[in-house]
Structure formats: C-alpha cells, structure tokens
Amino acid sequence: MTLSLTRRSVLGGMAASAALPAFAQRRPTRIVNPLVKNRADAQVFRHTDGWYYLTGSVPEYDRLVLRRSRTIAGLSTAPEKVLWRHEAKGPMSGFLWAPELHRIGNQWIMYFAAGPSGGGEDVFRIRTYAVVCDGADPMTGKWTVLGQLQTPWDSFNLDSTSFVHRGTRYLAWAQREPGIETNSNLYLAPLATPLTLAAKPARLTVPTLPWEIRGYKVAEAPAILARNGRLFLTYSASATDARYCLGMLTARDDADIMDPAVWSKSPEPVMKTSVEHKIFGPGHNSFTVDERGRDMLVFHARDYEKITGDPLFDPNRHTRVQPVRYNGEGVPLFDPPVANGPLV
C-alpha cells in the first residue's frame, strides 16, 4: 500500500508561504541560536501550508508539544501547545521521547517513544507509538492514541521518521535487535499503515566504528535528505553527552534502498562537538528549508561539556539551526556547530 506525502525529509517542491499577517511580521525574522531552549530531539517541519512546525522532547519527558510560526526565527517565541500527556499507568505512563510530526494521507500523526513509569530499568522499556489528530489543524484538533508500531521484535525501539521515496512511504527507526550486542541499529521498511510494516525491515547499519560506540553502541535518530540524485540518511551515535555526534549513510536515488549494500557509511562523523564554539554533543537532527528554500540542519546540543549525573536528565539540550552546504559533487557538508548568537 502506498501512503502519500509530507514528512520530515526535504524532497523539494515546498510551497511558498502566503503573505504574512501583521502578527507574524512582528515575530523575529533573524535566527538566533539556540533557537529554542530545553527542546531536545528537535524536528522542524515545513508543511505545504507555509507554516513551520516544531516539536521535541521536553526535559520532564511527560508530554508531547507543538508550536508553529511563519518563519523559522519565529519559532523561538511562538506559543506552544500540549497535544498529549503521558498516561496515569501502563506502557505509556513514563518517559516520552523524540516526537515527530507527519502528514500521512489526510491525517496528522505524531510518532513518539514511551516507556512505563515505576522507576528502575523498566522505565527504559521504550517502544514506539503514535497519536493522531481528529482535525485539519494540528494546533486545535484533539489528539488521541493511534497505537503501537509493530516490528518483528519486542525490543527497545525509538526515533521513528517517515518519508516518501518514488511513490512509496517508508519508515526508518532505531531498534535493539536480539542477538546483536548493540544499544540500537538503524532499520528501514515500507509502510502498509502508519503503524504496520509492508515488508521485512532492512538493517541499514550497526554501530561499529570508534566514534559510534563511545559510551554506548548507538545508531539512532535517522533523518532523510533527498538531493542531487541521492538519499542522505544522517543519524546520531555514541553517548548523549559531548561524545554524541552525527554520522551519514548515502544511497543512489535509483537504487533499491531496501538493500543494505547500496548504502555507504561515512568513515568519520559529519558533525561533532566544537570546543572552539563551545557547542557540545550535536545530534538528533532533522532537515527543513528556510523561507528562501535553502536547506537547513536542525539539531540539539549543549553549550557546556560537564554534566552531573545521567546526561539524559540534564535539561539543557537546546534546538539549534544552521545552513547545509554542498561540495562540488552534491554531497552535503555540515559545518561545525556554530556558536551561540545570531546566525550569520
């Protein structure tokens, strides 16, 4: 079954926004980093209606939030709505992680990962779920639970993202596969419905390189950028402190993307900590375009290195934005994370 359009990845052809109303024109027009404080796992999604939508993990991990603006810069001050809160008990009563907004068919759907409350290791029994909006406007509609993502293994999984390639909707996600001694690998499959796979998933990569296994053996948070006849799949690796970084897989646009052999892995991280700029642990990115149609990288990072306790409970992973450049062969170049302040 083929499901239709919009998604986190930037596949071009985004509609230009309409003339801005007066209230939108008064919002900030120049991006200042960090764009939004205390929002990790950031996704900025530009819909064909011209609005930019932003969601991400909140430090309390207890709710799904959404804000929107006519400009990227305006997201910094845009009102934020709580779409859904974790339940009082059961498998979605604990931490909520890494929400992602998608328009699938004629519905607004938000993927997220959740675990049960109660403390101990059980809170990290993380699985992927989705909520769905009952109306055309995701800021005013009612959101309810759609269900749980069905994968071949009942194991730790999170960071689902969806995209359409050559008329077929796919899901990419991170999961711990039984028999492989890693925290998570990256998987890809076409979708039959938003929560069921249409084929056996392909394992695209396993973290094995030195920069992928610092602290933990992690490949997570996939994001797709389709440009210049290729698919570029970025992902995050290693522990979520200053060692966190971005890697990238590349495949030809006309290849069978369900064949892991067509994907090549960059041998070094494509973005990592910049001590010079005082930006630490860049990761969990998404892609969008600015108001002029230029590709932009969205990610989170901290502006200090030392953390007390578990990095996941340090609240200061902030949403950041900066341009994507390309080399002469059309491959994206990710500059070191820029320092705090206005984006030049």
KOLDREN-862460 format. One record per residue (C-alpha): residue in one letter; x, y, z. Coordinates in Angstrom, 2 decimals. Layout:
N
['A' [X Y Z]],
...
***
This chain:
344
['M' [0.00 0.00 0.00]],
['T' [1.34 3.43 -0.92]],
['L' [0.75 6.25 1.53]],
['S' [1.05 9.88 0.45]],
['L' [3.11 12.88 1.05]],
['T' [4.65 15.18 3.52]],
['R' [7.35 14.22 6.00]],
['R' [10.43 15.22 7.93]],
['S' [12.75 14.90 4.97]],
['V' [13.09 17.71 2.46]],
['L' [12.27 16.45 -1.01]],
['G' [11.80 19.85 -2.57]],
['G' [8.78 21.48 -4.08]],
['M' [7.70 23.05 -0.81]],
['A' [5.03 25.66 -1.39]],
['A' [5.98 29.24 -0.64]],
['S' [4.12 30.76 2.27]],
['A' [1.36 33.24 1.68]],
['A' [1.67 36.90 2.58]],
['L' [2.23 37.13 6.31]],
['P' [-0.39 38.62 8.59]],
['A' [0.66 41.53 10.76]],
['F' [1.12 39.43 13.91]],
['A' [3.52 37.10 12.06]],
['Q' [5.52 40.01 10.62]],
['R' [6.25 41.23 14.15]],
['R' [7.84 37.94 15.12]],
['P' [11.64 37.56 14.97]],
['T' [12.96 37.23 11.43]],
['R' [16.63 36.57 12.19]],
['I' [17.61 33.18 13.58]],
['V' [19.43 33.34 16.89]],
['N' [20.97 30.17 18.31]],
['P' [19.86 28.42 20.34]],
['L' [16.55 28.71 18.51]],
['V' [14.52 27.12 21.33]],
['K' [15.98 26.29 24.72]],
['N' [15.35 22.99 26.52]],
['R' [13.93 21.21 23.49]],
['A' [15.93 18.11 22.55]],
['D' [15.44 15.66 19.65]],
['A' [14.30 18.61 17.60]],
['Q' [12.17 18.39 14.49]],
['V' [11.25 21.42 12.38]],
['F' [8.75 20.52 9.68]],
['R' [7.62 22.94 6.96]],
['H' [4.22 21.95 5.68]],
['T' [2.79 22.93 2.30]],
['D' [0.52 25.39 4.11]],
['G' [3.60 27.57 4.68]],
['W' [3.76 27.04 8.44]],
['Y' [6.85 25.81 10.24]],
['Y' [6.04 23.28 12.98]],
['L' [8.46 22.43 15.79]],
['T' [8.32 19.60 18.27]],
['G' [10.88 17.92 20.51]],
['S' [11.48 16.21 23.83]],
['V' [10.81 18.30 26.92]],
['P' [13.14 17.92 29.95]],
['E' [10.35 16.32 32.01]],
['Y' [9.65 13.72 29.27]],
['D' [5.98 13.82 30.23]],
['R' [4.14 15.45 27.30]],
['L' [4.03 15.98 23.53]],
['V' [4.24 19.61 22.46]],
['L' [3.93 21.57 19.22]],
['R' [4.49 25.17 18.14]],
['R' [4.32 26.86 14.75]],
['S' [5.38 30.04 13.01]],
['R' [5.53 31.54 9.52]],
['T' [9.31 31.84 9.92]],
['I' [12.00 29.65 11.43]],
['A' [13.12 32.51 13.65]],
['G' [9.57 32.98 14.89]],
['L' [9.56 29.50 16.39]],
['S' [11.67 30.83 19.24]],
['T' [8.76 32.87 20.61]],
['A' [5.77 31.00 19.15]],
['P' [3.16 29.76 21.64]],
['E' [3.48 26.08 22.44]],
['K' [0.54 23.70 22.77]],
['V' [0.49 20.46 24.75]],
['L' [-1.02 17.85 22.42]],
['W' [-0.99 14.85 24.76]],
['R' [0.35 13.86 28.20]],
['H' [1.63 10.52 29.39]],
['E' [-0.98 8.21 30.85]],
['A' [-1.56 7.51 34.53]],
['K' [-0.44 3.89 34.23]],
['G' [0.63 1.33 31.69]],
['P' [3.25 1.25 28.91]],
['M' [2.91 4.98 28.11]],
['S' [2.94 6.28 31.70]],
['G' [6.68 7.03 31.94]],
['F' [9.11 8.87 29.72]],
['L' [8.02 10.24 26.33]],
['W' [10.87 10.62 23.84]],
['A' [11.58 12.13 20.44]],
['P' [8.22 13.13 18.93]],
['E' [7.93 13.60 15.17]],
['L' [5.09 15.23 13.26]],
['H' [3.98 13.88 9.88]],
['R' [1.10 14.35 7.48]],
['I' [0.20 10.87 6.23]],
['G' [-2.70 10.65 3.85]],
['N' [-5.21 13.13 5.23]],
['Q' [-4.19 12.79 8.87]],
['W' [-1.76 14.49 11.20]],
['I' [0.23 11.81 13.03]],
['M' [2.91 12.21 15.67]],
['Y' [5.28 9.34 16.33]],
['F' [6.95 9.14 19.74]],
['A' [8.60 6.62 22.02]],
['A' [7.37 5.83 25.53]],
['G' [8.04 3.60 28.50]],
['P' [6.19 2.70 31.70]],
['S' [6.52 4.56 34.97]],
['G' [7.64 2.98 38.21]],
['G' [11.38 3.55 38.26]],
['G' [14.25 1.16 37.75]],
['E' [15.24 -0.36 34.45]],
['D' [11.61 -0.83 33.43]],
['V' [11.27 2.87 32.55]],
['F' [13.63 2.18 29.64]],
['R' [11.31 -0.44 28.20]],
['I' [10.89 2.01 25.34]],
['R' [8.58 1.28 22.41]],
['T' [7.24 3.43 19.56]],
['Y' [3.65 4.70 19.48]],
['A' [1.66 7.31 17.59]],
['V' [-1.09 9.79 18.33]],
['V' [-3.46 11.10 15.68]],
['C' [-5.31 14.41 15.29]],
['D' [-9.05 14.45 14.60]],
['G' [-8.95 17.65 12.55]],
['A' [-7.17 19.53 9.79]],
['D' [-5.37 21.90 12.17]],
['P' [-2.86 20.13 14.43]],
['M' [-2.81 23.08 16.83]],
['T' [-6.55 23.00 17.53]],
['G' [-7.60 19.39 16.89]],
['K' [-7.93 16.69 19.52]],
['W' [-5.09 14.17 19.72]],
['T' [-5.67 10.56 20.75]],
['V' [-3.58 7.38 20.79]],
['L' [-3.49 5.58 17.43]],
['G' [-1.50 2.57 18.64]],
['Q' [1.92 0.92 18.83]],
['L' [4.38 0.37 15.99]],
['Q' [4.55 -3.32 15.07]],
['T' [8.10 -4.57 14.41]],
['P' [9.48 -8.13 14.24]],
['W' [10.98 -7.91 17.74]],
['D' [9.52 -6.77 21.04]],
['S' [12.60 -4.78 21.99]],
['F' [13.85 -1.26 22.68]],
['N' [12.96 1.00 19.73]],
['L' [12.54 4.71 19.15]],
['D' [13.22 7.66 16.82]],
['S' [10.82 6.81 14.01]],
['T' [10.82 9.06 10.95]],
['S' [8.78 8.68 7.77]],
['F' [9.40 9.76 4.18]],
['V' [8.12 9.11 0.67]],
['H' [10.54 7.84 -1.99]],
['R' [9.43 7.11 -5.55]],
['G' [5.80 6.93 -4.50]],
['T' [6.24 4.60 -1.52]],
['R' [6.11 5.69 2.09]],
['Y' [8.87 4.33 4.31]],
['L' [9.64 4.29 8.00]],
['A' [13.18 4.49 9.38]],
['W' [13.85 3.89 13.06]],
['A' [16.34 2.71 15.70]],
['Q' [15.96 -0.62 17.49]],
['R' [17.87 -3.15 19.54]],
['E' [17.80 -6.44 17.65]],
['P' [18.05 -9.66 19.64]],
['G' [21.38 -11.37 19.07]],
['I' [23.29 -8.18 18.21]],
['E' [25.20 -6.67 21.12]],
['T' [24.46 -3.01 20.49]],
['N' [22.12 -0.49 22.07]],
['S' [20.44 0.26 18.75]],
['N' [20.84 -0.17 14.99]],
['L' [19.04 1.55 12.10]],
['Y' [16.20 -0.12 10.20]],
['L' [14.09 0.72 7.15]],
['A' [10.80 -0.67 5.81]],
['P' [7.90 0.39 3.59]],
['L' [4.68 1.08 5.46]],
['A' [1.34 -0.66 4.98]],
['T' [-0.31 1.64 7.53]],
['P' [1.29 4.27 9.76]],
['L' [1.99 1.57 12.38]],
['T' [2.44 -1.63 10.36]],
['L' [5.26 -2.59 8.02]],
['A' [4.64 -3.76 4.46]],
['A' [7.83 -5.85 4.29]],
['K' [10.56 -7.33 6.43]],
['P' [12.77 -4.47 7.66]],
['A' [16.25 -3.93 6.28]],
['R' [19.03 -3.40 8.79]],
['L' [20.90 -0.45 7.30]],
['T' [23.75 -0.11 9.76]],
['V' [25.17 -1.37 13.04]],
['P' [27.42 0.90 15.14]],
['T' [30.96 -0.48 14.93]],
['L' [33.27 2.47 14.24]],
['P' [35.17 4.04 17.17]],
['W' [33.11 7.27 17.09]],
['E' [29.83 5.28 17.08]],
['I' [30.50 3.29 20.25]],
['R' [31.84 5.82 22.77]],
['G' [29.95 5.18 26.00]],
['Y' [27.26 3.18 24.22]],
['K' [27.00 1.35 20.90]],
['V' [24.40 3.59 19.28]],
['A' [22.95 4.36 15.88]],
['E' [19.70 6.28 16.31]],
['A' [17.63 9.28 15.18]],
['P' [17.63 8.77 11.38]],
['A' [16.76 11.74 9.16]],
['I' [16.47 11.77 5.36]],
['L' [17.63 14.45 2.93]],
['A' [16.95 13.74 -0.76]],
['R' [19.17 15.83 -3.00]],
['N' [21.25 15.64 -6.17]],
['G' [20.21 12.14 -7.19]],
['R' [20.94 10.61 -3.80]],
['L' [19.41 9.90 -0.42]],
['F' [21.46 11.07 2.54]],
['L' [20.47 9.49 5.85]],
['T' [22.01 11.16 8.86]],
['Y' [21.95 9.53 12.29]],
['S' [23.29 10.04 15.80]],
['A' [25.93 7.92 17.52]],
['S' [27.56 7.27 20.92]],
['A' [26.51 8.51 24.38]],
['T' [24.29 11.59 24.71]],
['D' [26.98 13.78 26.29]],
['A' [29.78 15.65 24.47]],
['R' [30.60 12.43 22.60]],
['Y' [27.27 12.48 20.74]],
['C' [27.76 13.15 17.02]],
['L' [26.23 12.80 13.56]],
['G' [27.05 10.11 11.01]],
['M' [25.68 9.68 7.48]],
['L' [24.68 6.91 5.08]],
['T' [24.36 7.58 1.33]],
['A' [22.48 5.73 -1.42]],
['R' [21.71 6.50 -5.05]],
['D' [18.19 7.71 -5.68]],
['D' [17.55 4.96 -8.23]],
['A' [18.90 2.12 -6.08]],
['D' [16.85 -0.46 -4.19]],
['I' [17.03 1.31 -0.84]],
['M' [15.84 -1.84 0.96]],
['D' [19.18 -3.45 0.04]],
['P' [21.66 -2.52 2.80]],
['A' [24.52 -2.98 0.32]],
['V' [23.53 0.16 -1.61]],
['W' [24.12 2.35 1.46]],
['S' [27.66 3.57 2.13]],
['K' [28.70 4.88 5.55]],
['S' [30.83 7.98 6.05]],
['P' [34.01 6.80 7.80]],
['E' [34.09 9.81 10.12]],
['P' [31.31 11.77 11.86]],
['V' [29.88 14.53 9.68]],
['M' [29.31 16.76 12.73]],
['K' [30.76 16.59 16.23]],
['T' [31.48 18.74 19.29]],
['S' [33.11 22.12 18.64]],
['V' [35.22 23.09 21.64]],
['E' [36.14 26.31 19.83]],
['H' [32.49 27.35 19.51]],
['K' [31.54 25.87 22.91]],
['I' [28.84 23.62 21.47]],
['F' [28.86 20.05 22.78]],
['G' [27.19 16.83 21.65]],
['P' [25.35 17.86 18.45]],
['G' [22.84 15.26 17.37]],
['H' [19.30 14.05 16.76]],
['N' [18.80 16.24 13.73]],
['S' [16.10 16.95 11.18]],
['F' [16.09 18.90 7.92]],
['T' [13.98 21.79 6.72]],
['V' [14.25 24.69 4.28]],
['D' [14.36 28.37 5.15]],
['E' [11.99 30.96 3.72]],
['R' [14.16 31.24 0.60]],
['G' [14.22 27.49 0.03]],
['R' [17.75 26.87 1.32]],
['D' [18.44 23.62 3.15]],
['M' [18.81 23.93 6.91]],
['L' [20.04 21.49 9.54]],
['V' [18.11 21.36 12.81]],
['F' [19.73 19.61 15.80]],
['H' [20.18 19.79 19.54]],
['A' [23.33 20.40 21.57]],
['R' [24.53 21.80 24.90]],
['D' [26.69 24.86 25.38]],
['Y' [28.76 23.30 28.17]],
['E' [30.60 20.00 28.50]],
['K' [30.50 18.88 32.12]],
['I' [27.31 17.15 33.22]],
['T' [26.33 15.90 36.66]],
['G' [24.60 12.52 36.59]],
['D' [22.89 10.90 33.61]],
['P' [23.12 13.16 30.51]],
['L' [19.52 12.28 29.62]],
['F' [18.35 14.14 32.71]],
['D' [20.41 17.25 32.08]],
['P' [17.73 19.63 30.71]],
['N' [19.92 21.91 28.60]],
['R' [19.88 20.31 25.19]],
['H' [18.74 23.21 23.04]],
['T' [17.33 23.31 19.50]],
['R' [19.77 24.86 17.02]],
['V' [19.63 25.67 13.29]],
['Q' [22.29 26.32 10.65]],
['P' [22.64 26.06 6.86]],
['V' [23.65 22.99 4.90]],
['R' [26.32 23.47 2.22]],
['Y' [27.22 21.11 -0.64]],
['N' [30.52 20.17 -2.22]],
['G' [31.14 20.03 -5.96]],
['E' [29.74 16.50 -6.14]],
['G' [26.47 17.50 -4.48]],
['V' [27.22 15.89 -1.12]],
['P' [26.03 17.85 1.94]],
['L' [28.65 19.48 4.12]],
['F' [27.83 20.10 7.75]],
['D' [29.97 22.85 9.23]],
['P' [30.97 22.60 12.90]],
['P' [28.07 23.68 15.13]],
['V' [28.02 27.46 15.16]],
['A' [28.47 29.43 18.37]],
['N' [25.56 30.94 20.25]],
['G' [24.20 34.17 18.83]],
['P' [22.65 35.47 15.60]],
['L' [23.11 33.15 12.62]],
['V' [25.34 34.78 10.04]],
***
